[in-house]
Amino acid sequence: MTVSIIYHAKWRLKSNPKYVWTVCKKMVNTNTSREIKKTLFGNGKDAGYYVDGRFVKCIDLKNELEVIPKKEYCPF
């Protein structure tokens, strides 16, 4: 039995474009195809994600997000 899930990515990090957010507000690592869970840090006060081993707050992520463009420049 095989179950496949299709996510539609809409936003990504400017500093690390392999992390994208879907339309249903889930964070996915496109290299590993894994969903990244939202976690709490510091006695449950700060909500955020672990991006490449460092914790980033959701408040700080709002400044780093960009909409994924329809077409990207490809030199080939």
Secondary structure as UniProt FT lines:
FT   STRAND          9..13
FT   TURN            17..18
FT   STRAND          19..22
FT   TURN            23..24
FT   STRAND          27..29
FT   TURN            30..33
FT   STRAND          34..36
FT   STRAND          39..41
FT   TURN            42..45
FT   STRAND          46..51
FT   TURN            52..53
FT   STRAND          54..57
FT   HELIX           58..64
FT   STRAND          65..67
//
